[in-house]
Amino acid sequence: MFDWFKKRGSGNSVSARYNSVGIGRDNNGTVIIYQVHNGVRTSEPSIDIKTYLVRQSQRQLNYEKHSGKYIPDIFIETRGTKNLIRTFAHPTLFFRRTLDSLGRANVPGINRFLSKAGLPALPFPDLKSYYLKNTLADVNAAASQLSTELTKTTEQLEAYQSGARIQPSPFFVKPECEPFFEENKYHLEMFGWRLIRDQLKELNAVEAKVFILTGRAGQGKTNLVCDFVENFLLKHEIPCAYLSGRKISAVNATDLGETIHRLIFEGATNSFSDAARLLSMHANEVNKPFVLVIDGLNEHHRISEFSVQLEHFIETVIEYPNIKLLLTCRSEFFRQRFGNLIKEPLAAYTFVEEAHEYQRDKERYDEILQGYFAFFEILPELVSEQVIESLKSDILLLRFFCEAYGAKNKSKEYRQPHIANIYREQIFKIYLEKKLGTADLFMRRVTSELNPKNSNTDLVAVLECTVKNMLEHWQFSDVPTSAIPETLNVALYALLDEELVIRRDAAPSAPSIFSPIEETINFTFDEFRDYLLAQYLLYRVYETDIKAFNEYIARNDPKDSQIIEGTKRFLFYASRHPENDAFWNFYRDQSWYMDVYHYEVFNIDTKLLRIEDRDLIVKALQAGNEEARIVARKLAVRWHPSRYPLLNLELFLSYVTQAHDAQFDNLIMTTFKSHQYSNDGSFSEAFCEFISKKVLPTFIPIANAPENGLFQFLILLLPVDGNSYLESSCMVIFRKLLDVHSDYAIGLLHESLQHKPTRHKPYVWRLLTEYSQHLSINNPLIIEAKQVLLQDRSEHSVLNREVGRFLKRFETSVSTESNTDVL
């Protein structure tokens, strides 16, 4: 099934016609391989080692970019991980950096303290001689020696740290130093061996022949490796080759060394031992190790046999002094399948680093999103602020979104639509069609057929088998690979190739040591799994067996609540399409439909909304519960009438401006109150920021401006987060509007006084008082203010106070004008 690789690697071997090969430089100083016949260098064309290595690495990088696994300038790994890998790959450079770090350790200060406490000083090596080490061999030996010396330091530190807690003290302290020791011994606990922990790890990385980076799926291992190869190894001219587990599995060879030398030198060397000897000699020439990168050990299709091959391969590699291996593997596969690499005798040559997730700050999320948009050719000006904020918190959804809507790898005629909301069903549908097309191309390559029969059908059949198995066993993860018929193996490998639809996982813990170990299949993204479950239930189960469908949607297992909620959501989306009207008429009367209605009706394309949705949403607002507050937030962010013609801010305003104060408190004061640790973009502070940065700078008041509703809503938000001085963030923003468009803003304030609720009105009168210079003496607001004071509103003392201040400002103005006339 992988014939195209066989043809590529089986050309006539140049070196097979010669007794031996050698290494040297041409007239330009380029390191080359040359052939030797009977001890004499031949006149055959020379082979440029660097050209072979760069070409192979670049080819793999281009593949990873094309598949979207490598997105340049996107980094999610910790800085410590990257430093360790650099130290491993360029020891002659980074060994000095480690020495510099050790030199900054405050060992002299610790020793002064120990002297005062009457304790022996820490043993610490003299670093000067280590700076003289310049060659690979010398640096490796120096790292080993320095590591041994520092181990004595850490042992002493640990002894001081643990001994500080013991009574009586295990240390002999000089009598004259006992008072100082007793007073300050707690400082010993703070020394700790962590003082030089990072430097010890770096030294271990220098010594290692094999560096293994593990981590859970989605931790960015491939992106890290690609960036490392492209922007570190190649730029620093470190000899390297970059392969993947997928690429290696595509070569039909029983010996891993044979596979690798064919992939790197394309038949120009006779065997891996020849290639390894030349690469080691070349590394010695340039004083930089040759680094062979194999990314994704777990992606090899025959993982059991690959594990054995890899062990033997490493045993061979460690015989060559200047060759290093950088391997990556998902954690669970590494423990199950490649644990032999960290056992003796290989353990002494191996360094293992676990990649960990860490919390990213806002700026980091911004960088990631910008990187994704640039790579997939997404036009950010056509994506709403609400969508952008949602994507920053979900990197996997961001990936699906960009694959679906980005112009990358699409026809020149493609035009990105304006994306006002995240329509998951639409995203997954576009994404799946694209990925099935990619997998179909993969199948054509691996079968050597231009149009293999049933290729797309087979791909869909793999997904169907997986989903069907999940429903039949009511188990939504770890589908055994045996659930996929052998006849679909090629299609399965095609879908696993990019691991962006389904991925292969290690087998769960076996009940017995004699149980067979079988890998499992999972969907890469849980929401995508829920989408396919819903599609299967609708088009395979509902269409043929309504009774079985009813049994499925009657399930309400608490342990599977997340899967059930996800499936409810996507069945709701599917029911709204006109072609599924019959299903909608049936499904809307089911509890599953209404369970998600008030949230998910905002997550469907606006073209799929119906007039009855407007009535149901108003009814939800009237309920005044948590559901009502969810609906209020959803309506508030849908402020642009042309993009949201039915369920929008205008609908919310029409309801809340006629509501009584208790409803106002629930739907405005409680709903839009800002929270320090929770902000989904629909709280008052977020609205203020949006209006200030995105709306005000370019706003021009006209009768039908879509922004009008935003400013009307801003007035209702004036009391939210307000203090006793009637100050709030919304007051600050509205003053900016008054400064630049005073007549327009005063008109909105005047109009808001006709609304039924009263909570916002003291704030309105405060603003009118502050900007009263823009009002004439005969303004109708004067009459309205007097009418407010004539009414019995003893319970609205703050309102009466602000109205009184407004009138007093005018009385002062009238008096001043009268005095001026007399003079």
Secondary structure, DSSP 8 states (H G I E B T S, - for coil): --HHHHHHH-S--SGGGSSEEEEEE-TT--EEEEEEETTEE--S--EEHHHHHHHHHHHHHHHHHHHTS--TT---S-HHHHHHHHHHH-HHHHHHHHHHHHHTS-HHHHHHHHHHTT---------GGGGG--SHHHHHHHHHHHHHHHHHHHHHHHHHHHHTTSSS-SS---GGGHHHHHHHTTHHHHH-GGGGHHHHHHHHHHH-SEEEEEE-TTS-HHHHHHHHIIIIITTTT--EEEEEHHHHHTS--S-HHHHHHHHHHTTSSSSHHHHHHHHHHHHHHHTS-EEEEEE-GGG-SSHHHHHHHHHHHHHHHTTSTTEEEEEEEEHHHHHHHSGGGGSTTGGGGEEEEE-------HHHHHHHHHHHHHHHT--GGGB-HHHHHHHHT-HHHHHHHHHHH--TTS-TT-----B-S--HHHHHHHHHHHHHHHHHHHHHHHHT-SS-TTHHHHHHHHHHHHHHHHHHHT--S-EEGGGS-GGGHHHHHHHHTTSSSEEEE-----SSTTS----EEEESSHHHHHHHHHHHIIIIIITT-HHHHHHHHT---GGGHHHHHHHHHHHHHHHTSGGGHHHHHHHTTSHHHHHHHHHHGGGS-GGG--HHHHHHHHHHHHH-SHHHHHHHHHHHT---TTTSSSSSHHHHHHHHTTS-HHHHIIIIIITT--BTTB--S-SHHHHHHHIIIIIGGG----TT-TTHHHHHHHHHTTTTT--TTS--HHHHHHHHHHHHSHHHHHHHHHHHTTSS--TTHHHHHHHHHHTGGGS-TT-HHHHHHHHHHHS--TT-HHHHHHHHHHHHHHHHHHHHHHHHHH-
